[in-house]
Amino acid sequence: MENGAAQPVIVAIDGPAGTGKSSTSKAVAAQLGLSYLDTGAQYRAITWWMVTNGIDIADPSEIAAAAGKPEIVSGTDPANPTITVDGTDVSGPIRTQEVSSAVSAVSAVPEVRARITELQRSLAASAQVGIVVEGRDIGTTVLPDADLKVFLTASAEARAARRSGELKGADVNATREALIKRDAADSSRKTSPLAKADDAVEVDTTELTLAQVIECVVTLVEEKRAGK
């Protein structure tokens, strides 16, 4: 169906943790032949660098001063998304509890957000066929002119169950508390909080299977493309 002159389509997928954002975004990008960017991984990467280099996470001015130092490179192939910091593959280390517990504090610093937002915009601008960008402030702040904005939600219980399924042997209640705490921190931060854009399509994934969520988003993208 696609002709060579198809416009690149930019899709923003936002929402809190445990809504199926990453799995959905990757699958949608793969199915539609688009690039894929996990913006959370970029914030985790800069957080990992700060933690590894002994930056005081409790001191925003110290974080701000170091924000420009690490070189963060994101590979945007949905089949094999990569992330490196100063040439080192950090896809494993950025998923540790140490990074997870520090990422909200680091992400709240305006200099960090400015730095990472710039990276995200340049990746989106250079995506030749288009890109699916997933995060928490993509539709509101990073790519306010995205062709399609999707906001995924789910009940805290469903999100905790999914997330503890991902984190082997995690306690569902502890996971739920941690998710709620992180969402509260990210929703209340001054600089580009986690929020639903006015023109975003909200998809509640609580009762849906992953396949259903993927199908729903693919349909929304295809409708958007057809109407372009």
N, C-alpha and C positions, 0 to 999 in steps of 0.2 A: 504493500500500500504506500509506504513512504517514498516520496521522491527526493532527489538529491538536494532540493532547495528547501527542505523542511526547516522551519525556524528553530533555533535551539530553544528548548523549553526549560525554564528554571522553576524547580519545585522546592518549596520550603516545608519541612515537616517538623513541627515543634510539639512539645509536651513534656510532662514530668517523666521520671525514670520508671521503668517497668510497664510502659504502655505498649511495648513492642516496636518502639521507634526504629531501633537499629535494624532489626530483622526485616521489618516492613520496608524501610528505605533502601536497604541493599537489594532486596528482592525486586522491588519496583524498578530500580535503576537497571538491574540485570535484564529484566523482562523487556524494558523499553529501550535498551541500548544506550543508557545515559551514564554519565560519570556519577560518582557518589562521594559525599564528604560527611564524615562523622566529626562535627565540630566539638563534641564533648571530648573526643580523644585529643584534640589540640589543647584544650584547657587542662586536661590531665597531663599532657606532655610538658607543658610549661610548669605545672605544679610539681611534677616529678623532678624536673631540673632544679627547681627552687629547694625542694626537700633534700635532694642529693648534694646540693652545693651549700647546704647549711644556712640558707636564707631564713630569717626569723618570720615564720608564717603569721605570727601575731602582730607583726609590724608592717602596716600597709606601705609606709614610706620606703622600707627596705625592699619590699616586693616591687614597688613602682620603679625604684632605681635599677633593678635587675631585669625588668621586663623586656628590654631590647637585646639582652645578651644571647640567649639560646637561639640556635637556628632550627626552626621547626619545618619539616617537609612532609606533606601529606600526599600519599599516592591515592588516586581517585578511581581505581578499577574496582567495581563492586564485588568482583569475584575474589579479589585479593587486595583489600584496602591496607595500606601500609602507613606507618608513621615513624619518622626518625627525628632525633634531637642531636644536633652536631654530628650527624652521620651514623649515630647508633640507633639500631632498631629497638624501640621502646614499647612495642605493642603488648608485651607481657608485663613489664614492670609498672606500666601506668594503671593496671587494673588491681593493684594491691590495696589493702585496707588503709594503709598509710596515706596513699595518694587520695583515695576516696574521701577520707576524713578531712583532708586539707583543701580539696578542690574548690569548695564554695568560698572559702576565705580568699584564696588567690584570685578566683574569677571575679570577685566583687571589686577588685582594684581597677579604677578607670584606665590606667595606663596599660594594664594587661588586656582589658577588653578592646582598647583602641588598636593595640598591636595585632591581636588575634582576628579582630573584625576585618582589618586591612588584608590579612592573609586570606580570609574566607572570601572576601569580595574579589580579590584578584584571581582566585581559583574558579569562582563562578563565572567571571568575565572571560576566562580563557577556555572554558569548556565548550568545545566546538559543536557538539550535538545537543548539549544541555546537561543539567546536573540535578541530582536530588541532594539537597543539603538538609541534614537533620541536626536539631539542637533545641535551644530554649528561647532564643530571641531572634530567630532567623526571619520570620515573617514580619516582626515588629521593627527590628533595628538593622539587622545585617543586610537583608535583601527585601526592603519594603515594596519593591516593584516586581517581586516574583510573580510568574505567570499563574501559579497555583499555590495557595497556602493551606496546609492541612494541620489541624491541631488535634492530636490524639489524647484521649483521656481514658481513665479506667478507675474503678474504685480502689481505695488504698489497699484493701484486702487482696484484690486480684493482682495488683502490682507487686505486693510483697511476696505473694505465692510464686509469681513468675520469677522475680528477682532471686528468691531463695532457691528456686530450681536451678538458676544459673550459678549461684554461689553454692557449691557443693556443701551439704551439711549445715547450711546456715539456718539459724533459728528464725522462723517466720515472724514472730512478734518483734524480735530485735531488728529484723530487716525492715519491718513496717515502721517502727519508730524512727529508724535512720532515714528512710525515704521521706517521711513526713517532715522531719527536721530539715533535711536538705531542700525539699520543695519550699518550705517556709522561708529558709534563708535566701533561696534563689528568687522567690516571688517578691520578697520585700527589699532586695538590694536596690540602691539608688540608680545604678547604671544598668540600663537594659535588663530589667527583671524578666523572669519567666512569665509570659503573658500571651493571651490569645489575641491575634490581630483582628481588627473589626471585620476584615474581609476574608477571614479564614473559615474553612469548612471544618466543623468539629465532628470527629468520629469517636464515639464511645466504644472502646474495644472490650469492655468488661465481659460481655456475653458472646464475643466473636472469636472464632479460631483465627490463627495467624493467616491462614489461606484466605479467609473471608476479608480480613483487613487489607491484605495485599490486593485482592481483586477489586475492592472498593476504591482504593487509591489509584490503581491502574486505570479504572474506568473514569475517575475524575480527571486524570491527566489526558486521557484520550479525548474526552469531551472538550477539554480546554484546547487541545491541539486542533481539533476539528473546527472549533469556533474561531481560530486565529485568522 
